[in-house]
Amino acid sequence: MQTVAELRAACGRLACSQETFPFGPTTLVWKVGGKVYALSGITGDPLKLSLKVRPAHGDGLRAAHAAIVPGYHLNKRHWVTLTLDGSLPDALVGELLAVSHALVVAGLTRAARAELGLISEP
């Protein structure tokens, strides 16, 4: 993934994903249940994508990949910023995007998840 169109397509495949521009016309923010799971400046070359991670996983990612750094303007333990310059495999970027989405969904209340259709009520 290296283009805004590719990011939009990948996020669009995630359940209940919403595109927003709360920080102005150049920062695309994806949310689920009103909570942010991904952010990207759309004018950068290369693009940068910030995602939520588990702290221990983030440490390992940063150590293994030069294109992954602590989250820019975000909590450095819980967010990473990926430079989408082609050095990261698309599969890894897609996996990290899905994990970020899942972490945010898991943090929603049961009622909020049920309202979004992300769990079924017994």
DSSP file (Angstrom, degrees, kcal/mol; ACC not computed):
  #  RESIDUE AA STRUCTURE BP1 BP2  ACC     N-H-->O    O-->H-N    N-H-->O    O-->H-N    TCO  KAPPA ALPHA  PHI   PSI    X-CA   Y-CA   Z-CA
    1    1 A M              0   0    0      0, 0.0    85,-0.3     0, 0.0    87,-0.1   0.000 360.0 360.0 360.0 120.6    0.0    0.0    0.0
    2    2 A Q        +     0   0    0     83,-0.1    45,-0.4    84,-0.1     2,-0.3   0.424 360.0  68.1-136.7  -4.9    1.5    3.3   -1.1
    3    3 A T  S  > S-     0   0    0      1,-0.1     4,-2.1    43,-0.1     5,-0.2  -0.815  77.8-120.7-120.6 160.4   -1.4    5.4   -2.3
    4    4 A V  H  > S+     0   0    0     -2,-0.3     4,-3.0     1,-0.2     5,-0.2   0.890 115.5  56.0 -61.9 -39.0   -4.4    7.1   -0.7
    5    5 A A  H  > S+     0   0    0      1,-0.2     4,-2.3     2,-0.2    -1,-0.2   0.905 107.2  48.6 -61.0 -41.5   -6.6    5.0   -3.0
    6    6 A E  H  > S+     0   0    0      2,-0.2     4,-2.4     1,-0.2    -1,-0.2   0.898 112.5  48.3 -65.9 -40.1   -5.1    1.8   -1.7
    7    7 A L  H  X S+     0   0    0     -4,-2.1     4,-2.8     2,-0.2     5,-0.3   0.927 111.1  50.5 -64.2 -44.5   -5.5    2.9    1.9
    8    8 A R  H  X S+     0   0    0     -4,-3.0     4,-2.3     1,-0.2    -2,-0.2   0.913 111.5  48.1 -59.9 -42.7   -9.1    3.9    1.3
    9    9 A A  H  X S+     0   0    0     -4,-2.3     4,-1.0    -5,-0.2    -1,-0.2   0.923 112.6  48.1 -64.1 -44.2   -9.8    0.5   -0.2
   10   10 A A  H >< S+     0   0    0     -4,-2.4     3,-0.5     1,-0.2     4,-0.4   0.916 115.4  43.8 -64.6 -43.6   -8.1   -1.4    2.6
   11   11 A C  H >< S+     0   0    0     -4,-2.8     3,-1.4     1,-0.2     6,-0.2   0.855 107.2  61.0 -69.8 -33.7  -10.0    0.6    5.3
   12   12 A G  H 3< S+     0   0    0     -4,-2.3    -1,-0.2    -5,-0.3    -2,-0.2   0.748  98.1  58.6 -64.4 -23.5  -13.2    0.4    3.4
   13   13 A R  T << S+     0   0    0     -4,-1.0     2,-0.3    -3,-0.5    -1,-0.3   0.625  87.9  92.5 -80.2 -13.0  -13.0   -3.4    3.7
   14   14 A L  S X  S-     0   0    0     -3,-1.4     3,-1.5    -4,-0.4    84,-0.0  -0.657  92.6 -94.9 -85.6 138.0  -13.0   -3.2    7.5
   15   15 A A  T 3  S-     0   0    0     -2,-0.3    -1,-0.1     1,-0.3    -2,-0.1  -0.197  98.7  -6.3 -56.7 131.6  -16.4   -3.4    9.2
   16   16 A C  T 3  S+     0   0    0      1,-0.2    17,-0.5    -4,-0.1    -1,-0.3   0.708  87.8 165.3  60.6  25.0  -18.1   -0.1   10.1
   17   17 A S  E <   -A   32   0A   0     -3,-1.5     2,-0.4    -6,-0.2    15,-0.2  -0.523  17.1-164.8 -75.4 137.9  -15.1    2.0    9.0
   18   18 A Q  E     -A   31   0A   0     13,-2.6    13,-2.5    -2,-0.2     2,-0.4  -0.985  12.8-140.9-126.4 134.9  -15.8    5.7    8.5
   19   19 A E  E     +A   30   0A   0     -2,-0.4     2,-0.3    11,-0.2    11,-0.2  -0.790  31.0 168.2 -90.6 134.1  -13.5    8.2    6.7
   20   20 A T  E     -A   29   0A   0      9,-2.6     9,-2.9    -2,-0.4     3,-0.1  -0.939  34.9-151.8-140.4 163.9  -13.4   11.7    8.3
   21   21 A F    >   +     0   0    0     -2,-0.3     3,-1.2     7,-0.2     7,-0.1  -0.473  36.3 148.9-130.3  60.3  -11.3   14.9    8.0
   22   22 A P  T 3  S+     0   0    0      0, 0.0    -1,-0.1     0, 0.0     6,-0.1   0.688  73.8  48.5 -71.7 -16.4  -11.5   16.3   11.6
   23   23 A F  T 3  S-     0   0    0      4,-0.5     3,-0.2     1,-0.4     5,-0.1   0.178 124.9 -74.5-109.2  17.1   -8.1   17.9   11.4
   24   24 A G    X   -     0   0    0     -3,-1.2     3,-1.1     3,-0.1    -1,-0.4  -0.491  63.2 -57.3 113.3 175.1   -8.4   19.7    8.1
   25   25 A P  T 3  S+     0   0    0      0, 0.0    -1,-0.1     0, 0.0     3,-0.1   0.512 125.0  53.2 -74.9  -4.7   -8.4   18.7    4.4
   26   26 A T  T 3  S+     0   0    0     -3,-0.2    16,-2.8     1,-0.1     2,-0.6   0.465  94.0  72.0-110.1  -1.0   -5.0   17.0    4.3
   27   27 A T  E <   - B   0  41A   0     -3,-1.1    -4,-0.5    14,-0.2     2,-0.5  -0.926  65.1-159.6-119.7 109.3   -5.3   14.5    7.2
   28   28 A L  E     - B   0  40A   0     12,-3.0    12,-2.5    -2,-0.6     2,-0.5  -0.746   9.8-168.2 -88.7 127.6   -7.6   11.5    6.6
   29   29 A V  E     -AB  20  39A   0     -9,-2.9    -9,-2.6    -2,-0.5     2,-0.4  -0.968   7.4-155.3-121.3 127.5   -8.8    9.8    9.7
   30   30 A W  E     -AB  19  38A   0      8,-2.9     7,-2.6    -2,-0.5     8,-1.5  -0.874  18.1-177.3-103.7 135.6  -10.5    6.5    9.8
   31   31 A K  E     -AB  18  36A   0    -13,-2.5   -13,-2.6    -2,-0.4     2,-0.4  -0.893  20.6-161.3-129.2 156.7  -12.8    5.6   12.7
   32   32 A V  E >  S-AB  17  35A   0      3,-2.4     3,-1.7    -2,-0.3   -15,-0.1  -0.984  87.2  -4.4-134.4 128.4  -14.9    2.8   13.9
   33   33 A G  T 3  S-     0   0    0    -17,-0.5     3,-0.1    -2,-0.4   -16,-0.1   0.805 131.3 -58.9  59.8  29.2  -17.7    3.5   16.4
   34   34 A G  T 3  S+     0   0    0      1,-0.2     2,-0.4   -16,-0.0    -1,-0.3   0.478 114.9 114.5  80.3   2.6  -16.5    7.1   16.6
   35   35 A K  E <   -B   32   0A   0     -3,-1.7    -3,-2.4     1,-0.0    -1,-0.2  -0.878  69.1-114.6-111.1 139.2  -13.0    6.1   17.7
   36   36 A V  E     +B   31   0A   0     -2,-0.4    -5,-0.2    -5,-0.2     3,-0.1  -0.479  38.7 160.9 -73.4 133.6   -9.9    6.6   15.6
   37   37 A Y  E     +     0   0A   0     -7,-2.6    15,-0.9     1,-0.4     2,-0.3   0.480  67.6  20.4-124.2 -12.7   -8.0    3.6   14.4
   38   38 A A  E     -BC  30  51A   0     -8,-1.5    -8,-2.9    13,-0.2    -1,-0.4  -0.982  55.6-173.9-157.0 144.8   -5.9    5.1   11.6
   39   39 A L  E     +BC  29  50A   0     11,-1.8    11,-3.0    -2,-0.3     2,-0.3  -0.995   7.9 174.2-138.1 143.8   -4.6    8.5   10.4
   40   40 A S  E     -BC  28  49A   0    -12,-2.5   -12,-3.0    -2,-0.3     2,-0.4  -0.963  30.8-131.2-150.8 133.3   -2.8    9.5    7.2
   41   41 A G  E     -B   27   0A   0      7,-0.8     7,-0.5    -2,-0.3     3,-0.3  -0.695  21.2-154.9 -73.8 133.6   -1.6   12.7    5.7
   42   42 A I  S    S+     0   0    0    -16,-2.8   -38,-0.2    -2,-0.4    -1,-0.1   0.451  84.2  54.7 -95.9   1.0   -2.8   12.5    2.1
   43   43 A T  S    S+     0   0    0    -17,-0.5    -1,-0.2     3,-0.1   -16,-0.1   0.501  80.9 110.7-109.0  -5.2   -0.3   14.9    0.6
   44   44 A G        -     0   0    0     -3,-0.3     3,-0.2     4,-0.1     4,-0.0  -0.309  63.9-129.3 -71.8 151.8    2.9   13.3    1.8
   45   45 A D  S    S+     0   0    0      1,-0.4     2,-0.2     2,-0.1    40,-0.1  -0.814 106.0  25.2-140.9  99.1    5.4   11.5   -0.5
   46   46 A P  S    S-     0   0    0      0, 0.0    -1,-0.4     0, 0.0    39,-0.2   0.478 108.6-123.9 -79.7 163.2    5.8    8.9    0.8
   47   47 A L  E     - D   0  84A   0     37,-0.6    37,-3.0   -45,-0.4     2,-0.4  -0.360  18.3-146.5 -67.8 151.9    2.6    8.6    2.7
   48   48 A K  E     - D   0  83A   0     -7,-0.5    -7,-0.8    35,-0.2     2,-0.4  -0.979  10.9-165.7-121.6 139.0    2.7    8.1    6.4
   49   49 A L  E     -CD  40  82A   0     33,-2.5    33,-3.5    -2,-0.4     2,-0.5  -0.989   5.5-155.3-128.7 124.4    0.1    6.0    8.2
   50   50 A S  E     +CD  39  81A   0    -11,-3.0   -11,-1.8    -2,-0.4     2,-0.3  -0.866  19.4 176.5-103.4 133.6   -0.4    6.0   12.0
   51   51 A L  E     -CD  38  80A   0     29,-2.6    29,-2.5    -2,-0.5     2,-0.3  -0.946  31.5-110.6-136.1 152.1   -2.0    2.9   13.6
   52   52 A K  E     + D   0  79A   0    -15,-0.9     2,-0.3    -2,-0.3    27,-0.3  -0.611  41.9 171.6 -79.9 140.9   -2.9    1.6   17.1
   53   53 A V        -     0   0    0     25,-2.7    43,-0.0    -2,-0.3     3,-0.0  -0.944  41.8 -94.3-141.9 163.0   -0.8   -1.3   18.4
   54   54 A R     >  -     0   0    0     -2,-0.3     4,-2.6     1,-0.1     3,-0.3  -0.645  44.8-119.1 -72.6 139.8   -0.3   -3.3   21.6
   55   55 A P  H  > S+     0   0    0      0, 0.0     4,-2.0     0, 0.0     5,-0.1   0.877 111.4  47.6 -52.6 -45.4    2.8   -1.7   23.3
   56   56 A A  H  > S+     0   0    0      1,-0.2     4,-1.6     2,-0.2     5,-0.1   0.883 113.1  49.3 -65.4 -37.1    4.9   -4.9   23.2
   57   57 A H  H  > S+     0   0    0     -3,-0.3     4,-2.4     1,-0.2    -1,-0.2   0.890 108.0  54.4 -67.7 -39.7    4.1   -5.5   19.5
   58   58 A G  H  X S+     0   0    0     -4,-2.6     4,-2.5    19,-0.2     5,-0.2   0.896 105.1  53.4 -61.2 -41.2    5.0   -1.8   18.7
   59   59 A D  H  X S+     0   0    0     -4,-2.0     4,-1.9    -5,-0.2    -1,-0.2   0.927 111.0  46.1 -59.5 -45.6    8.4   -2.2   20.3
   60   60 A G  H  X S+     0   0    0     -4,-1.6     4,-1.9     2,-0.2    -2,-0.2   0.889 111.9  50.9 -65.4 -40.4    9.2   -5.3   18.2
   61   61 A L  H  X S+     0   0    0     -4,-2.4     4,-1.9     1,-0.2     7,-0.2   0.920 110.4  48.8 -63.0 -44.3    7.9   -3.6   15.0
   62   62 A R  H  < S+     0   0    0     -4,-2.5    -1,-0.2     1,-0.2     6,-0.2   0.875 112.4  48.8 -64.7 -36.7   10.0   -0.5   15.6
   63   63 A A  H  < S+     0   0    0     -4,-1.9    -1,-0.2    -5,-0.2    -2,-0.2   0.841 116.5  42.4 -70.6 -32.7   13.1   -2.7   16.2
   64   64 A A  H  < S+     0   0    0     -4,-1.9     2,-0.4     1,-0.2    -2,-0.2   0.707 115.3  45.3 -88.7 -21.7   12.5   -4.8   13.1
   65   65 A H    ><  -     0   0    0     -4,-1.9     3,-1.5     3,-0.2    -1,-0.2  -0.973  55.3-159.0-133.8 122.1   11.6   -2.1   10.6
   66   66 A A  T 3  S+     0   0    0     -2,-0.4    -1,-0.1     1,-0.3    -4,-0.1   0.758  96.4  62.9 -64.8 -24.3   13.2    1.3    9.9
   67   67 A A  T 3  S+     0   0    0     15,-0.1    16,-2.7    20,-0.1     2,-0.5   0.375  91.8  76.1 -84.9   5.0   10.0    2.5    8.3
   68   68 A I  E <   +E   82   0A   0     -3,-1.5    14,-0.2    14,-0.2    -3,-0.2  -0.973  59.2 161.3-120.5 121.2    8.0    2.0   11.6
   69   69 A V  E     -E   81   0A   0     12,-2.4    12,-2.9    -2,-0.5     3,-0.1  -0.794  49.0 -67.7-128.9 168.6    8.5    4.7   14.3
   70   70 A P  E    S-E   80   0A   0      0, 0.0    10,-0.3     0, 0.0     6,-0.1  -0.248  75.0 -76.4 -56.1 150.4    6.6    5.8   17.4
   71   71 A G    >   -     0   0    0      8,-2.3     3,-1.3     4,-0.3     2,-0.5  -0.238  47.3-120.8 -55.7 127.1    3.3    7.4   16.6
   72   72 A Y  T 3  S-     0   0    0      1,-0.3    -1,-0.1    -3,-0.1     3,-0.1  -0.587  92.7 -10.0 -73.1 121.0    3.7   11.0   15.3
   73   73 A H  T 3  S+     0   0    0     -2,-0.5    -1,-0.3     1,-0.2     2,-0.3   0.740 123.1  96.9  60.2  26.1    1.8   13.3   17.7
   74   74 A L  S <  S-     0   0    0     -3,-1.3     2,-0.4     5,-0.1    -1,-0.2  -0.818  94.2 -64.3-133.6 172.3    0.2   10.3   19.4
   75   75 A N    >>  -     0   0    0     -2,-0.3     4,-1.4     1,-0.2     3,-0.5  -0.476  46.7-147.6 -60.5 116.3    0.8    8.1   22.4
   76   76 A K  T 34 S+     0   0    0     -2,-0.4    -5,-0.2     1,-0.2    -1,-0.2   0.710  92.4  51.0 -66.2 -22.4    4.2    6.6   21.6
   77   77 A R  T 34 S+     0   0    0      1,-0.1    -1,-0.2    -7,-0.1   -19,-0.2   0.813 119.2  33.4 -82.7 -30.9    3.5    3.3   23.4
   78   78 A H  T <4 S+     0   0    0     -3,-0.5   -25,-2.7   -20,-0.1     2,-0.3   0.468 115.2  53.8-107.7  -3.8    0.1    2.6   21.8
   79   79 A W  E  <  -D   52   0A   0     -4,-1.4    -8,-2.3   -27,-0.3     2,-0.3  -0.975  55.2-168.7-134.6 146.2    0.6    4.0   18.3
   80   80 A V  E     -DE  51  70A   0    -29,-2.5   -29,-2.6    -2,-0.3     2,-0.5  -0.939  15.3-140.2-126.8 154.3    3.2    3.6   15.5
   81   81 A T  E     -DE  50  69A   0    -12,-2.9   -12,-2.4    -2,-0.3     2,-0.4  -0.975  15.8-156.6-116.6 126.6    3.7    5.6   12.3
   82   82 A L  E     -DE  49  68A   0    -33,-3.5   -33,-2.5    -2,-0.5     2,-0.7  -0.845  10.2-142.7-102.0 133.8    4.5    3.7    9.1
   83   83 A T  E     -D   48   0A   0    -16,-2.7     2,-1.8    -2,-0.4     4,-0.3  -0.880  13.6-149.1 -92.8 117.2    6.3    5.3    6.2
   84   84 A L  E     +D   47   0A   0    -37,-3.0   -37,-0.6    -2,-0.7   -36,-0.1  -0.504  51.2 132.4 -90.8  70.1    4.7    3.8    3.1
   85   85 A D  S    S-     0   0    0     -2,-1.8    -1,-0.2   -39,-0.2   -83,-0.1   0.248  84.4 -95.0-103.5   9.4    7.8    3.9    0.9
   86   86 A G  S    S+     0   0    0    -85,-0.3     4,-0.1    -3,-0.2    -2,-0.1   0.319 103.3 104.4  94.0  -7.7    7.5    0.3   -0.4
   87   87 A S        +     0   0    0     -4,-0.3    -3,-0.1     2,-0.1   -21,-0.1   0.706  68.3  69.8 -80.7 -18.8    9.9   -1.1    2.2
   88   88 A L  S    S-     0   0    0     -5,-0.2    -2,-0.1   -87,-0.1   -23,-0.0  -0.845  93.4-112.5 -98.6 132.6    7.1   -2.7    4.2
   89   89 A P     >  -     0   0    0      0, 0.0     4,-2.1     0, 0.0     3,-0.5  -0.349  19.6-127.0 -60.9 140.7    5.3   -5.7    2.7
   90   90 A D  H  > S+     0   0    0      1,-0.2     4,-2.8     2,-0.2     5,-0.2   0.862 110.6  59.0 -55.5 -36.7    1.6   -4.9    1.8
   91   91 A A  H  > S+     0   0    0      1,-0.2     4,-2.3     2,-0.2    -1,-0.2   0.892 105.9  47.8 -61.9 -39.6    0.6   -7.9    3.9
   92   92 A L  H  > S+     0   0    0     -3,-0.5     4,-2.8     2,-0.2     5,-0.2   0.928 112.1  48.6 -67.5 -44.8    2.2   -6.5    7.0
   93   93 A V  H  X S+     0   0    0     -4,-2.1     4,-2.2     1,-0.2    -2,-0.2   0.930 113.2  48.1 -60.7 -45.0    0.6   -3.1    6.5
   94   94 A G  H  X S+     0   0    0     -4,-2.8     4,-2.2     2,-0.2    -1,-0.2   0.894 111.8  49.6 -62.2 -40.8   -2.8   -4.8    5.9
   95   95 A E  H  X S+     0   0    0     -4,-2.3     4,-2.5    -5,-0.2    -2,-0.2   0.927 111.5  48.2 -64.2 -44.9   -2.3   -6.9    9.0
   96   96 A L  H  X S+     0   0    0     -4,-2.8     4,-2.4     1,-0.2    -2,-0.2   0.868 110.6  52.1 -65.0 -36.0   -1.4   -3.9   11.2
   97   97 A L  H  X S+     0   0    0     -4,-2.2     4,-2.2    -5,-0.2    -1,-0.2   0.924 111.2  46.7 -64.0 -45.1   -4.4   -2.0    9.8
   98   98 A A  H  X S+     0   0    0     -4,-2.2     4,-2.6     2,-0.2    -2,-0.2   0.886 112.1  50.6 -64.8 -39.6   -6.7   -4.9   10.8
   99   99 A V  H  X S+     0   0    0     -4,-2.5     4,-2.7     2,-0.2    -2,-0.2   0.919 109.2  50.9 -65.0 -43.5   -5.1   -5.2   14.2
  100  100 A S  H  X S+     0   0    0     -4,-2.4     4,-2.0     2,-0.2    -2,-0.2   0.935 111.9  47.4 -58.7 -46.9   -5.6   -1.4   14.8
  101  101 A H  H  X S+     0   0    0     -4,-2.2     4,-2.6     1,-0.2    -2,-0.2   0.929 112.6  49.5 -58.7 -47.2   -9.2   -1.7   13.9
  102  102 A A  H  X S+     0   0    0     -4,-2.6     4,-2.6     1,-0.2    -2,-0.2   0.874 108.2  53.3 -63.2 -38.8   -9.7   -4.8   16.1
  103  103 A L  H  X S+     0   0    0     -4,-2.7     4,-1.1     2,-0.2    -1,-0.2   0.904 111.6  45.5 -63.4 -40.8   -8.0   -3.0   19.1
  104  104 A V  H  X S+     0   0    0     -4,-2.0     4,-0.6     2,-0.2     3,-0.4   0.918 112.3  50.5 -69.9 -42.2  -10.4   -0.1   18.8
  105  105 A V  H >< S+     0   0    0     -4,-2.6     3,-1.4     1,-0.2    -2,-0.2   0.923 108.1  53.7 -59.4 -43.6  -13.4   -2.3   18.3
  106  106 A A  H 3< S+     0   0    0     -4,-2.6    -1,-0.2     1,-0.3    -2,-0.2   0.792 105.1  55.5 -62.5 -27.6  -12.4   -4.3   21.4
  107  107 A G  H 3< S+     0   0    0     -4,-1.1    -1,-0.3    -3,-0.4    -2,-0.2   0.576  89.2  95.6 -82.6  -9.8  -12.3   -1.0   23.4
  108  108 A L  S << S-     0   0    0     -3,-1.4   -75,-0.0    -4,-0.6    -3,-0.0  -0.429  87.9 -97.6 -75.7 155.2  -15.9   -0.1   22.5
  109  109 A T     >  -     0   0    0      1,-0.1     4,-2.5    -2,-0.1     5,-0.2  -0.312  31.4-112.7 -66.6 158.0  -18.6   -1.0   24.9
  110  110 A R  H  > S+     0   0    0      1,-0.2     4,-2.5     2,-0.2     5,-0.2   0.901 120.0  52.8 -58.0 -40.7  -20.6   -4.2   24.3
  111  111 A A  H  > S+     0   0    0      2,-0.2     4,-2.6     1,-0.2    -1,-0.2   0.905 108.8  48.8 -63.4 -41.4  -23.6   -2.1   23.5
  112  112 A A  H  > S+     0   0    0      2,-0.2     4,-1.8     1,-0.2    -2,-0.2   0.908 111.9  48.7 -65.4 -41.5  -21.7    0.0   21.0
  113  113 A R  H  X>S+     0   0    0     -4,-2.5     5,-3.0     1,-0.2     6,-0.7   0.907 112.8  48.3 -63.8 -40.7  -20.3   -3.1   19.3
  114  114 A A  H ><5S+     0   0    0     -4,-2.5     3,-1.0     4,-0.2    -2,-0.2   0.903 108.7  53.5 -66.0 -40.9  -23.9   -4.6   19.2
  115  115 A E  H 3<5S+     0   0    0     -4,-2.6    -1,-0.2     1,-0.3    -2,-0.2   0.856 110.2  47.8 -62.0 -35.2  -25.3   -1.4   17.8
  116  116 A L  H 3<5S-     0   0    0     -4,-1.8    -1,-0.3    -5,-0.2    -2,-0.2   0.561 116.7-115.9 -80.9  -8.6  -22.7   -1.5   15.0
  117  117 A G  T <<5S+     0   0    0     -3,-1.0    -3,-0.2    -4,-0.5    -2,-0.1   0.714  80.2 126.0  80.6  20.6  -23.5   -5.1   14.3
  118  118 A L  S   <S+     0   0    0     -5,-3.0     2,-0.3    -6,-0.2    -4,-0.2   0.563  76.7  23.0 -90.4  -9.8  -20.0   -6.2   15.3
  119  119 A I  S    S-     0   0    0     -6,-0.7     2,-0.4    -9,-0.1    -2,-0.2  -0.970  80.6-123.7-143.9 157.3  -21.4   -8.7   17.9
  120  120 A S        -     0   0    0     -2,-0.3    -6,-0.1    -3,-0.1    -7,-0.0  -0.860  24.4-123.2-103.7 139.3  -24.7  -10.5   18.2
  121  121 A E              0   0    0     -2,-0.4   -10,-0.0     1,-0.1     0, 0.0  -0.571 360.0 360.0 -76.3 140.2  -26.7  -10.2   21.3
  122  122 A P              0   0    0      0, 0.0    -1,-0.1     0, 0.0    -2,-0.0   0.498 360.0 360.0 -70.0 360.0  -27.6  -13.5   23.0
